[in-house]
Amino acid sequence: MSIEVVNITKSYKNFTALKEVSLHIPEGELVALLGPSGSGKTTLLRLIAGLEQPDTGAILFHGEDNTNRDVRERQVGFVFQHYALFRHMTIFDNIAFGLSVRSRKTRPSKQEIKERVHLLLRLVQLDGLAHRYPSQLSGGQRQRVALARALAVEPKFLLLDEPFGALDTKVRQELRRWLRHLHEKLGLTILFVTHDQEEAMELADQVVVMNEGRVEQVGSPEEIYHLPANPFVYSFLGRVNLFRGRIRDGKVRLGEAEFETEWEHNSGELPAVGYMRPHDVEIALAPGDGHFVQARIQHISPLGPIVRLDLRRLDTDELFEAELSHQRFSELHVEEKSTVFVKLNNLSFYVESPAATTPRPTFLPIQASF
Amino acid sequence: MKSKSSRNRGFLPGFGLTMGYTVIYLSLLVLIPLSVLFLKASTMSWGEFVGTILDDRVLASIRVSVVTSFLAACMNAVFGVLVAWVLARYQFVGKRFIDGIVDLPFALPTAVGGIALTSIYAENGWIGQYAAEWGIKIAYTPLGIWVALTFIGLPFVVRTVQPVLQDWDLQMEEAAATLGATRWNTFIRVILPHLLPAVITGFALAFARALGEYGSVVFISGNMPLKTEIVPLLIMTKLEQFDYAGATAIATVMLVASFIMLLIINYLQWRINKFDAAR
């Protein structure tokens, strides 16, 4: 079932959690809400579930207005970050809860409930643990019980709040793979919240990047990584180097390096920034074609397959990072304090919007040729 | 063995000292006085003992004590949870004040409480006069005893349930709601089972306290033999008549009853707490 969020604003006593957020979640997709803490992603999830009420705006499920509907009637599966399992109930009773609290008319028979619970236990690979208590299970198992409990009531879609946040790395990776598999099997719309960009990229069909109560960008993992809409998205999706400079007549100057861009506005000189991923930095011992600047190596950190260098530009004194393969690093024979030539490659330029009338600086992406 | 124990010693040593102190402390204050009680009671022959206990006046007082204490504890179990709920879940003006008032029955000399209650619930008192219009006598009846025992037992349930409610994970309620449970279902099936161990503890404490309560009850009960005489008062009466053996016989019965009650409560706690055992 598709979800439509229309112009939602939600404020608490002294801050605004969501500012006019609109979002469309297509049916059957696995969508990630990605953002730093305090970006409003969990609030949005809770609003969709009906655990909170928006100040303005509407929430539609499959075109049907659900804004004022009670959480109990929304038929939404919600999995909490810390599972919120009922500690005094066995796993069986936890999963059966949603069915057994139904009114007598709609409640399935005891036998039907039993069959359904065991089916779900098999689905989450926990058969045999039906009579344990939540306290006897590991974190990953509890998370799967929470999922089974949410699935038991046959929800219209699943909402997961930081589903793997409280688990260690290995279990987390297993569960990710498993969730992906589950999604393919059930074809259910799943919306999950995460602050981990890797998790979002790995799992989701669509990623919604949020910041300070707004949606910054919606797109496939490919799109948001390679065509980030603004500096926030760019820098949130991985390590990043930032170079400050100015743009004039379509040319961006970053220290001694100059780049041709497709910027066509003729509005004098404006501040511009260039972002660059550390793995795009190319290091050479002599200058070649392209935009080479000199830099001094400050520190070398070998990180297994790659080596990270902390560098300082000699022309602008800006600090930045480079990541090389271990092989390339040993070919170079460089050490700390040595001076190298650095090719600035694949930069993303953003110009601070000339019509800066909004309180928040808006950045316009521009294309450059390399 | 010796080297192992020294290796496992914590950062704060002193097991021997603290354990020794605990044993001496408990012996001097609890175990020795209680065993003397049994010793004293054993100076009576079995026939005398049974005769003392089965005396009409003694049986009547035990009945009055147990019934009023039980009902008072029940009352406190229900309304104590309510008070704890209000204090733990809501923010309101004067919350700290109300929170403080709950402890008043602890802090107040019980005799003061007894006198205050008597003056209010007597037939010409503030509340007593309206009750009298309805033909209900509160002071100097078992009803009055029940009022006094409810008063002194109030803090027990509130103070045992309150911390449990404060630590309560609201997400469990939200989870129940997303699963379609009504508010009533959520309370009965999710919240109440969690509170139950604390409620039972509070109930047991209030009940035990009520059984032994003397100060506040003697004023409001009227102390009519066979009608409103409670066990502690009867023990007091026997002592005043220098019937030490009789007094200790009744005391022994009360002691054994308390023991049995403690066992039952502990068993119930264990049954209910099973889900937490593996933590």
Interface residues (C-beta under 8 A of the other chain):
Chain A: A49 G50 L51 V71 R72 E73 R74 Q75 V76 G77 F78 F80 H82 A84 L85 F86 R87 H88 M89 F97 G98 V101 R102 Y133 P134 S135 Q136 R149 A150 A152 V153
Chain B: D169 Q171 M172 E174 A175 A176 A177 T178 L179 G180 A181 T182 N185 R189 V190 P193 H194 K274 F275 D276 A277 A278 R279
